[in-house]
């Protein structure tokens, strides 16, 4: 494999032979794919991300790394890989603002059939991702965006032990690595369950995640106009695709796309690997932002034909939080009073939970299914329930956002 990528641009076609997965006779020709990768201090993973793009069976027409207020070597590494690098100017709106700056210039140059692909800089696509996603959008006019399902990659890499390293520091590092690997394992199981749920719905999904998603360019152009003429929330007030005022810009964008009459898809053959959170604190902050952002997006759009399923999911989540709180309170009270005994209602709930844990990780193999049935993931579920409860409380009380 060549260590660098060819410098693709709108004026220069991809390298000879790159479009090797083009449609056969009688099938529609796949649209040109323009890849955008917002990156803030991503020197650790940007090379892997770009090499995965080089391995795609259908090569993108352009690849642009959007370096947003980077203080590390992200820019230098990306340029050495041969892709276009755009450094943001005066951006204070994080990922949403960085993407809007580039899309404001790119979208007017795109035409019918062009596709825009946005992916995180810490994610690596499976080789057929772009080919499959472009195929769905080219063949199905009702689709506005195609996302993917993902696996969690290890959040920490092992370092060779230094002989001069103090024993206490060595054990501390080993313990941190073990904890990080276990947390990554829990997230990987969670992602496997999400992929199963989406697959059972034939790829239909409620949110096209910001991890990796492909959009029809003409849809994005219409979306920009809709923000300006009042059909959609105004976002940045300038027709920007992403709304910088919200916590979860990908969730809000999904709402916007569906309110324009398009559908979303996350097919099982669009796979990628993404970085897992390496500490419980990072995971807490991530999930708190996701859940609060989802709640605030529902409030932002109100109750519509599109948002009704989302409101239903929020109610189910709240019910789950209440049931969990009652379960823990009952156990704590009976232990404190010395009256602990197995109660049929909780035994029944526990049995249902064990079966659910077993069935929903079928993709990970029988060994993992049997392990999951032991309910060792229960503390992780309690942790997630706690983030949900905190997110609901913060949204209701309008606690100041500090991310």
Secondary structure, DSSP 8 states (H G I E B T S, - for coil): --SS----BTTB---TTTTTT---TTS-----EEEEEEESS-TTTHHHHHHHHHT-SS--SEEEEEE-S--SSHHHHHHHTT-EEEE-SS--SHHHHHHHHHHHHHGGG--TT-EEEEE-TTEEE-TTHHHHHHHHHHH-TTEEEEE-EEEEE-S-------TTS-HHHHHHHHHHHHHHHHHHHHHHHHHHHHHHHHHHTTTB-S---TTEEEEEHHHHHHHHHHHHHTSS--TTTT--SS-TTSS-HHHHHHHHHHHTT-EEE--TT-EEEEE---SHHHHHHHHHHHHHHHHHHHHHH-S-TTTHHHHHHHHHHHHHHHHHHHHHHHHHHHHHHT-----HHHHHHHHHHHHHHHHTTGGG-HHHHHHHTTTTTHHHHHHHHHHHHHHHHHHHHT-----
